[in-house]
Every structure is written in structure tokens, then in C-alpha cells.
Amino acid sequence: MSRRLVSLTLDTLEELPRSCRRCVFWELDPVAADRARASGDPELDKEAWVSQTLLEWGSCGKLAYVDGMPAGFVMYAPPAYLPRSMAFPTSPVSADAVLLTTAHVVSPFAGGGLGRMLVQGVARDLTKRGIKAIEAFGDAAADPDGPPERRSCLAPADFFLSVGFKTVRQHPRFPRLRLELRTALSWKSDVEYALEKLLGSMSPESLLRPATRAMTN
């Protein structure tokens, strides 16, 4: 199984689930978002936001592929690019952090470590750009697999906690969480860890023997 990360571009934006391509919850203020939905084509607003953010700030998302299939994505940007970020009871985001808005792994690929892989990809990108931390508003009541009324444009708070975020401001529904980038970059991916365990359990002779047989056949 091959896994790879790519940056979000106008081309790879097409790989997001259609419901996510049409979602402008974060990118527009509530009035503008209602207007975009009423017009029937919020995808154009989403595309315009991605284009502007790429030009002015840089990469604002990562996509994960498993065996060539889109399996998950995350999006992120400074709060200044995200009008909705000021609408939460646990606002504002810290001045030294970028806001991770959306994290989603397609159901067939859930539980395989892709969420952590995506967050680590964001951490690597932001560290190169001098950012110190990632923050996020989690949804303590989110149920991504449940009925529509239990779904949310926010990732579940439990997801963020499971990949290393710490709560910096408590709230019964929308806690604000934070991940220091120096912590994220100390992780090993699940694949690296599994490979390290496998190689550590094998002797040099056993590693070389299959290759030797192949060369003599």
C-alpha cells in the first residue's frame, strides 16, 4: 500500500468530496456564505478563496492518497483569511498560530493513521515558513458518520486530541486546541514505525538472504 501527500492546488481541489468543495463555512462570513449558498454555486467562491490564499500566503491544504486514490485532506490558513474564526466562543486564535479548519479522512481509510500523517505534513510545511503552532476549534458533539444534524464543518475535538493537540481553552461544544510544531515534528509516521519494528526484528543475514537467492536463481 502506497501513501503520499500533495499540496492543495486549484487542480487538486477537484479531488475533495463535492460537499467539501461546496462548503464555504470558513472562507466567508455568515452573511456572504448564505448569499453564496442561495446563488447555487458556492464552489466558485471556494475556488476563488483557494486561489487568493495560494497567491498571497501560500499552501493552505494537504491531500492524502492511498494507492492513487484520494483518501483524506486538511485545510489551514491564518485567521485573517478565515472570517468565521472570530465567531467562536473560544476565539481568538493565538497570534503565533495558523488555524487548521477542516480535517477529513474518507471512511474506508479511517483508522490507518492518515489523520496523523496529514497533520504532520501541515507541521512540516508551516515550520519551513516560520510558524510556531497550529490551533483548531474542535467540535465536541461532532459525529461525522451520523445523521446530518450531528455532522459539522469542524473536525471532532477527539480527533485533534488523538493526534497530539492540547486544549488551551475549554468549552462544552467548541474547545480551542493547540499543537506546538516542535512536538509534531518529533513524531514518526505509522508506516515508519512499523517498518522500523520489522527491520529491528530481523537479522542482517535474513535481510540479505532473499536477495542472494534471487541473484543465484
Summary of the structure (lengths in Angstrom):
residues: 217
radius of gyration: 19.7
end to end distance: 27.7
largest distance: 71.8
contacts: 630
relative contact order: 0.12
helix: 44%
strand: 21%
